[in-house]
């Protein structure tokens, strides 16, 4: 299969393109390198195209493939609070343009999109279930809710084969630690390996349902291969709860010594 991977130079996208090649597919990594990294695709044995999901080039590619796995987004809750408009333009409008191109292609591709657990927001119930009311608390979460709902609306309105996954705290290789919006696993590991104090927001008792990127890649591949559809979003998660303090204990076990910790205010 020819599979377009938007955000193909990002953390999940890089892992996914390599996984697709290993399983006999022909991925096209499409990325504007605003949050993805050129180094991730240097020497890649698959096609790499630079561009934005808001460009006509993306629509052209959508119409030329068998499947689309749509990962491109401006990620991070804190980043969206700092810059809500770019987050909306890429995450919501970019998805709309991609779906429009897919629906009116001569041979519509199957479309799998990445949403986020952040759509649950202020809903306190654990574990999260797909039938819960979404109460997004940030512009990022709202944009991801729009992403998944546009995807399902295109399924109902135009008969496009689609599937929307809600990702939960994905971690693994190629996840960048060195920026203000870094996810917690690479940030903690980087500090531990660099002998710096680990920065903990709040008391560390907040929990996450961490998901390994290899599991995510396998699930995405199977979904696009089998052209799986579902009328509602699907949690790509396992219902686990790991606190940040438990995560730190696991890292300490791996590095073989205690880590210095600096607790600061909770994130917005």
N, C-alpha and C positions, 0 to 999 in steps of 0.2 A: 504493500500500500504506500502511496504517496501521502504523507501526513504533514500538514502545516502546523508548526508549533510556534505560536506567537509568544513573545518573551523567551525565545529559545536560547538566549545567552545569559539568562538569569540563573538563579540557583536551581530551582526545580527544572526549568527548561533544559539546562545543560545536562543534568542527569537523565532527563527523559529522552533527549535526542540520542544519547549514547545507548540507552536501553533499547530504543526502537531499532537502531542499527544492528544491535546484537540479536534481535529477533527477526531480522530479514526485511525490515521496512526501510523506506526512503524518506527520512524527515527533512523538512526545510525549516531551518531556524530563522525566524523573523524577529528582529529586535532593533530598537532605535538607540540602544546602549546608554539610555538615560539612567537606568538602574542595573542593567546587565553589564557584563564585562567582556571586552574584546579578547582578553587572554583566555576566556573560557572556550572560545571557538577557534583559536589559532591552530591550524593544522587539522581541522575537523574533516572527517571523511564523509561529510554530508554537506548539502548546499546551505549557505548562509546568505541571507538577504537583509540589508539594512533599511529600515523604514519604520514609520509609525502606523499604528492601527487606524489612525485617522486619514492615512494616505490612500490614494487610488491603487497604489501598488499592492497594498494588502488585499483589497477587494479582488484584484486580478488573480492573485495567488489563491485566494479562497475558491475561486471558480475553476481552478486547475488541478485540484487535489481530491483524494478519496475521503479524507477525514481532516478535521481541524481540532486541535487541542489548544484551547484559548487560555493562556496563562498571563498574557501581557497585562500589566497593571502598574499603577504607581502605588506601591505597597506602604504599609505602616500606618497605624492609627495616629501616632504623634505627628508624622509628616502631613497627614491630611488636615490636622488641626492648624498647622502652620500655613498650608497652601491648599485650601479646599477646592478652588476652581480647577486647577490642573488635574487633581484627583478625579473630579467628576468627568472632565472632558475625556480622559483616557479610559477610565474604568467603565463609565456608563455609556457615553456617546460612542466610544470606540467599539464597544460590544454591539451596540445597535447597528453600526455601519457594517461590521463583520457579518452579523446575522442577515442583514439585508442582501449582501452579496451572495451568501450561501443559499438563501431561499430562492433567488431568481437565477441561479446557475443552471446551465443545461442539464447537468447531472449533479444535483445538490449533494455536497459532502455531509457526512455525519459530523455533528458539532458537540464536543464535550467542553464545558467551561468550568473555570475555577471560581467558586465563591469562597466565603470565609465564615468561620465560627463567630466572627465579630458581629454578625447580623443579629445574634441572640441578645447582645448588649446587656441591658439592665434586667433581663429576665433571670432571676436568681436560681431557678430550679436546676438541679444536677441529677443524673447526667442530662445533657441536652438531647432533645428528641425533635425530629423534623416537624412534628405537628404543634410545637410550641409557638406562642406569639413572639414575633421578632420585635425587639425594642432597641434598635441601633442607637449608639451613644456618640458616634463620631461621623464626620463626613466620609471617611473611608468605609465604614460599615454601611452607610446609606448607599454609597456607590456600588458596593458588592451586592446589596439587596436588589438594586436596579439591574445589575449584571445578570443575576440568576432569574429574575422575574421577566426580563426581556427575552431571555433564552426560552423560558417556558411558554411565554406568549407567542413566540414564533412557532413553537411546536403546535400550539392550538390553532393559531390563525392561518398558518401557511403549510402545515403538515410537515415541517422540517424535523428531521430526526435529531433530537437534542437530549443532553443529559447535563445536569448542573450538580457539581460536587461542592460541598462545604468543607474546605480544608481546615484542619485543626493543628496549629503549631508544628509545622513540618520542620524537620532538622536533618542535617547530613552534610556530605561533601559539597564544596563550592559555596557554602553559605558564608557570606562575608561578615567578619566581625568589626572591622575598623571604621564604623561611621555612627553618627548620632542616633540612627534608628535601627541599629543592629538588633536581631532577635536574641533571646536570652541564652540559648545554648552556645552559639559561637562566641558571644560576648564573655560568658563565664569561662569557656575553654581557653580562649585567647588570653584572658587575664591570668588564668592558672599557669599556662605554659610560658608566660612572660614574667612571672613572679611579681605581678601587680596585685593590689587589693581588688577583690571582686566587688563591683558596685551593685548593691541590692536595693531596688526601689520598694519602699515599705518594709514590712516585717518579714517578708519572705514566705509567709504562710499561704499566699495566693497559689492556686493550683492550675495546672495546664494538662491537657490531653495531648501529649507529644506523639507525633507520627513520623516514622522514619521515611525518608525520601524514596528509598528503594521500593517500599510498599506502595507508595503513592504512584510511582512510575509504572509498576506492574498493573495496578488497578486502572490507570488511565489507558494503558495499552490494550488491555482486555476489553475495556468499554468501547474503544473506537474500532477494534477488530470485529467485535460482535454486534456493533451498531446498537448498543444498549440504550434504551430510552426509559424515562420515568416521568410521570406527570407532576411530580413535586421534587424539590431539592433532596439530595442524599448526603448524609454526614459521611465523610471519609475519615473515620475515627473509630476508636475502640472502647470508648467509655472509661478510660483510665483517669486517675487523678494523681498527679505528681506535684508536690509543692516545690517551690524554688529552693527551699532549704534541703529537701530530699535530693534534688538535682545536685546541689553543691556537695552533699555527702557522697554521692556516686562519683563525682569528679575527684574529690579528695581521695577516695579509694583507689582510683586509677593512677593518680600522680604520686600517691604514697606519702602525702603529708597534708597537714591542715592548711587551709587557705585563709588569708587575712580578708576580713569582710568590712565593707563600709556601707552602712545603711543610710539611705537618703529618703526624701519624700516620695510618696507614691506617684506614679505617672498620672497625667491627666486622663 
